[in-house]
Amino acid sequence: MTALVDEELLERPPQDSSLPRVTPHSTAELRSHLRTPKTLWCPGCSNGIVTRALIDAVLSLHLDPDRTCVIAGIGCAGRITTYLNWSTVHTAHGRALALATGAKAADPGLNVIVIMGDGDCVAIGGNHLIHAARRNIDVTALVFNNSIYGMTGGQMSPTTFEGDRSTTSVYGNVEQAFDICELAHAAGATYVARGTPYAYTRLSQLIAGGIAHKGFAFVEAMVSCPTYYGRQNGIPDPSDMMKRQQSRAVPVEKFDRDGPRLHDRYPVGVLHHTEREEYTAAYAGVVQRAQGSSRG
Amino acid sequence: MPQPRRLVEGNEAVAEGAIAAGARFFAGYPITPSTEIAEVLSRRLPQVGGHFIQMEDEIASIGAVIGASLAGTKSLTATSGPGFSLMQESIGYATMAQVPCVIVDVMRGGPSTGLPTEPSQGDVMQARWGTHGEHSIIALAPSSVAECFSLTVEAFNLSEAYRTPVILLSDATVGHMREAVALPTSDELRVAERGEPAVAPADYDEVISTVDNIMPRPALGSRYAVHVTGLVYDRSRGGVPATGTPAVAEGLGLYLREKIYHHRDAICSVEEIEMEDAEVAIFAYGSVARSARAAMKWARRQGVKVGLVRPITLWPFPTEAVEHMAEQVRTIIVPEMNLKQMSWEVLAAVAGRAKVVDHGRIDGKLIRPEEIQDLIRAEFHYHHFEETR
């Protein structure tokens, strides 16, 4: 058995003081936020770790649970809505951000967290992603990127790495993988971060940073799917997958954007953070102007 | 006190009706011939503290409408055929998840890009069966500017009462027509409020809603923690998915059907004119009903007994009114701007008790009264008609 954590190979980073501090909660306490301890996620899937990181982030920020909702799409990641016992919406495939936009615009005081898979977010829902980012609407989009369609049995997704195999790229994927964070940044997201389940606390901090950010926050969690990705690509052991994922993750400070790009290396951390007027705040100005002109 | 009479366009009346009904959220995408609804609401909604948003496409528009409705705000979108097709997936979601909302489809000629500026009634069946799977739906068809207003209000009331999407099937003629109307003010209208379920948050579950007592869905961000899903769900277990339980799937499906069909009498609205002694009836809806009415008046002047049955509710289909009509008249003329979409329904309900004459047009032109007059003439071949037209 391979040990889950190989400290020598991969060091766990300490908490980043520029991000909200996250307090790890006990398993018993975390479970009180779940409808059921059973999930349909496979053994070795890291979706559960990201779910825990999300709960830790929400609890650490002391969000009012009544005023917080989780809106998700379809796929393995979308099932999180069944497990969390907060107000949850399991939308149609790819439509989570569209529903979230309506919910946030109708009730700007609502904390809206959107969960998507990679296919959900950049294939069928790609149009909604770029426009939500462009609007800079104050929702936090957390993507569980396992680089494959898990729920339907392991087909290639827009984030499947070039050359990798899936049930619909049996000779190797000839398409370039999307860098979702770059896409979100280019479209106008004002907070963009990427983390891995291996670096658990940092991932939770990155999620908390996104939730605390006023504007469209995009957080990509690189998750592993040993069942469909691993087995088809020679890494069936979940711990091997996690370690490989972490070994490919380069802290953003060290990541050389201008140097030779390797398709299997990616920067992690806060990749982009800026301030720009948030959509619902801007629309409050529209209401003021409209009411001023109707009275005058 | 009603507002003063003024010339109002059909699409503008829809927008004002939505505001009077308490709608405070619109999401849409520009498309002829519905765009005026978006334009008017982009100006009017912020004036009343509401929210207008132009989305990236119609798929996003209906999505945002569902999201806003789940957050507790009465919401609508407006579109035409191509956009209506794009919305079908999420209309199905709204029927499954029981999300009240109003979808205005200002029908134009199709299929595809078709005849963008010309009227049609080609979406009658798309309104009924456009989304996949067994489901129920409510659709209303205005035939005047005043009705564009009143039926929009009614659409919201029905969507709140039955927790379902309601489709307002307008068309390019009704939408772009101007008539002098005095729009009612909010205090003259019956407007259904959303409210909260009549139980404490801890006791809330979907199953407390019955066919005869449909409770409002608590809003996201209220004290109630809800789970909303498009999967088959268990109404008695917090709405969690129950895809592996056939009995639950069937129970949910039947409940979703019955909560509409059980109330057919209350939902269905049909206008009957000169039907007391009619031997021949015209069954017409939307803008075509205006031509049908003119033809009926002509027939009465000619001394032949023709009446008009105008379904205001297209779905659920007003079967009882058609059965009643079939018992009374010998012929039913069904003019419509499509090929037999509604006349098949009439034929099924009539079940051989009367002759059904269909008359369709798909060239983007209105059905003129004269066309219907010719059909009437053929039903009274023994009668001497004074006027040729």
Interface residues (C-beta under 8 A of the other chain):
Chain A: R35 T36 P65 D66 R67 T68 C69 I71 T81 T82 N85 W86 S87 T88 V89 H90 T91 A92 R95 A98 L99 A100 T101 G102 A103 K104 A105 A106 D107 G109 L110 N127 H128 I130 H131 Y283 V286 V287 R289 A290 Q291 S294
Chain B: R24 F25 A27 R43 P46 Q47 G49 H51 I53 M55 E56 D57 I59 A60 S61 I62 G63 A64 V65 I66 G67 A68 S69 L70 A71 G72 T73 S75 E89 S90 Y93 A219 L220 G221 S222 R223 Y224 A225 V226 H227 V228 T229 G230 L231 G238 V240 P241
